[in-house]
């Protein structure tokens, strides 16, 4: 997280836009960082889903 934005996100609502959802790890990691920096609420928008096989 860029230190210039840490205080500006406190209590804010944020939209996370991702191009493709496969395992969900991108959105999970981004939301963890945002939550640790004070974001109050997050919504994720994804355009495509990929097939995920373990």
C-alpha positions in Angstrom: 0.0 0.0 0.0 1.3 3.4 -1.0 1.8 5.4 2.3 0.2 8.4 0.6 -3.2 6.7 0.5 -3.3 5.0 3.9 -5.1 7.7 5.7 -7.4 8.6 2.8 -9.0 5.1 2.7 -10.0 5.0 6.4 -13.8 4.4 6.6 -14.3 4.4 2.8 -16.2 2.1 0.5 -14.1 0.6 -2.4 -14.9 -1.2 -5.6 -12.4 -3.8 -6.7 -12.4 -4.5 -10.4 -10.7 -7.7 -11.7 -10.6 -9.1 -15.2 -11.0 -12.8 -14.5 -11.9 -14.8 -11.4 -10.3 -18.2 -11.1 -9.2 -19.1 -7.6 -10.2 -15.8 -6.0 -6.7 -15.2 -4.6 -6.3 -11.7 -6.3 -9.5 -10.3 -4.8 -8.8 -12.0 -1.4 -5.3 -10.5 -1.1 -6.4 -7.0 -2.3 -9.3 -7.0 0.2 -7.0 -8.0 3.1 -4.6 -5.1 2.4 -7.6 -2.7 2.0 -9.2 -3.9 5.3 -5.8 -3.5 7.1 -5.7 0.0 5.9 -9.1 1.1 7.2 -11.5 0.4 4.3 -15.0 0.0 5.7 -16.7 -1.9 2.8 -15.6 -3.5 -0.5 -17.5 -4.8 -3.5 -15.8 -6.9 -6.2 -16.7 -6.8 -9.9 -15.3 -9.5 -12.1 -15.8 -9.7 -15.9 -15.0 -13.4 -16.6 -14.7 -16.6 -14.7 -12.1 -19.2 -15.4 -12.2 -22.9 -14.7 -10.3 -23.8 -11.5 -9.1 -27.3 -10.9 -7.2 -28.6 -8.0 
